[in-house]
Amino acid sequence: MHEYIAVDSDFSLIFTAIYSGAKLSLQTAGVLTLCMLISLVAEGFSKRLRWFRQVCSFCVLFITTLLFIARFPFYQQFHSGFNQMIFTAMHEDVYALFISLIEEFHLPLKLCIVVLLVCVLNYIFNKFIDKKWGFFKWSKLKSKYRLIILLIGVYLLATLSLYGGGWSWKTGVNWENAGITNDTFLNESILDDYQAIYRAYANQMRMEACNGLSFSADDVDVLAQRLTQKNGNYDLKNYLKKEATGAKIIKPQHIFVIVSESYANWPLLAKYNNLHIADNMQKVIAQDNTVYTSHMLPSGSSTIGALMTMVTGMANSNLYLTTMPEALKEPYLTASAPQMKNLGYETSFWYAGPATWENIQEFTLAQGFDKFYSRGNLDENATGSVWGADDEYLYDAIFKQIDENKATFSVILNTSNHSPFNIDLQSKGFNEEVVRQALPESEKNNQELIKELGHFWYADKMAGEFIEKVQKKYPDSLIIFVGDHADRYNIDKTPSMYERYTVPLIITGKGITKDLLPKDNAGSQIDIMPTVIDLIAPEKFEYYSVGTPLMNNKLGQSYAFWITANAIGNTDDLTDKAQFFGEQILPPKAQLEDYVNAVRAISWWLGKYGTIIDKSLLQ
């Protein structure tokens, strides 16, 4: 996997990663040794328990080897060692996930390889343990010397294991301080698989306990004041209330918000035009009645992040809203559906997959949508994967359902651009050779990448055709198109933050003009619904939002990043490690920190505790 290492990472940096990883893995080795020690002690009491030691060694070797084999496709998919996505998977459709593992990752074959390898390793290991080594005459030493040597040895090994290769927490390595290089791949390689899983577990526990956000009630109030320039008297309702500035376009009869699976922004960039996988949306962007911004961040690293934000209007704040009792009780103040109903629209949510995924049906209906449609509402003969029906069937069902006598607002979540990538692309018209010829020499024979790019092409084609059909029959419609997240696959093995994480936002419809958004606009998915409302609502119409209409917004943030019209950076480092894709202009660090903290703190408090900022709720 050397192609994932940054070009400027030399051998000294690689050696640093290996050395730090070896120190950190002493913790893992200590735990595994302790597991084996239990079986060896048991065997010491009775030789009949030799089988117990062999079973223990097999289990340890099996788990270790299985994680090692799984590490490769996991990194290729998520550009990370094991992370919180393994906990997200627990909320997924188990059957769909199992089928995906079989079809895409060849689970049965790889399990056979793991078992075969473990059998060989287990045989060698137990032969090593059974062998009597005579290089040191341990039995000839006096008992007090043996005790001293044993105690010193245990102390040294236990200390180095406990502290990750150091003599204290200050000199050791742990998963939180392991990322010491400037290379993402090398930083991830420092963590062995057990350490990566522990990191995922620790972060998940923080999320579930809301410890990832350490704001007090006073912090939330102060940050809300700084964000809104209001004094809301510890009531988020006062802080988040906004008034529309007056309709910019004639109120559309139908509004569609398409949240497209894994639709990243990078294929829309000019440098990738020769791939021809985003031609349809580029055609839409070129229309006079369309505006497009590439300074947009998704709310999360997976579809669930976009789902929660587009439904509730809140930023990612370490809350799993789809399963929280608070979110299933009544709509949040900032929820999109109730506010669109206040503007006279019948609201519906369309999902190509099963209604049970992420509790999506119960969640969307609880948050105010009038109707919910899923795989069961589409053509029963529709092709697709375990994750959902192919996009063409989803869009066809939506188009047939449009009631020209009603004002409708529809949020659409598709699934085709998702593993296991099983669409018959050739039958859909995909020209594989065009893409192959546009790839770098090192990737021309990468059939998996070509298939993935082909599915992006398919998602782009289906979205473009749907938009064209709607605009032809219902010309007064407004369509908003946004990617749910990026960060799945890139041609460049070490893409810039901008290419790796940004998603496009495309707004098209009657009355939309190219100058609707200023060139220095920037935002994230929390800003989409405020933009829509400010576009169509009459002057003084009251609504609530954490985000800001993009006509006035110049800063966006996500679960881990921030963006402006010129730069992008990590929210942990703020401006220290920013990357530029425009002019070398950075926002003030204090302003950036306040903004990121404010939208997260407000979303966290609103999601967990409601509108009143009361410190007693934290007790």
Secondary structure, 3 states (H helix, E strand, C coil): CHHHCCCCCCHHHHHHHHHHHHHHHHHHHHHHHHHHHHHHHHHHHCHHHHHHHHHHHHHHHHHHHHHHHHHHHHHHHHCCCCCCHHHHHHHCCHHHHHHHHHHHHCHHHHHHHHHHHHHHHHHHHHHHHHCCCCCCCHHHCCHHHHHHHHHHHHHHHHHHHHCCCCCCCCCCCCCCCCCCCCCHHHHHHHCCHHHHHHHHHHHHHHHHCCCCCCCCHHHHHHHHHHHHCCCCCCEHHHHHEEECCCCCCCCCCEEEEEEECCCCCHHHCHHHHHHCCCHHHHHHHHCCCEEEECCEECCCCCHHHHHHHHHHCCCCCCCCHHHCHHHHHCCCCCCHHHHHHHCCCEEEEEECCCCCHHHHHHHHHHCCCCEEECHHHCCCCCCEECCEECHHHHHHHHHHHCCCCCCEEEEEECCCCCCCCCCCHHHHCCCHHHHHHHCCHHHCCCHHHHHHHHHHHHHHHHHHHHHHHHHHHCCCCEEEEEECCCCCCCCCCCCCHHHHHCCCEEEEECCCCCCCCCCCCEEEHHHHHHHHHHHHCCCCCEEECCCCCCCCCECEECCCEEECCCEEEECCCCCCCCEECCCCCCCCHHHHHHHHHHHHHHHHHHHHHCCECCHHHHC
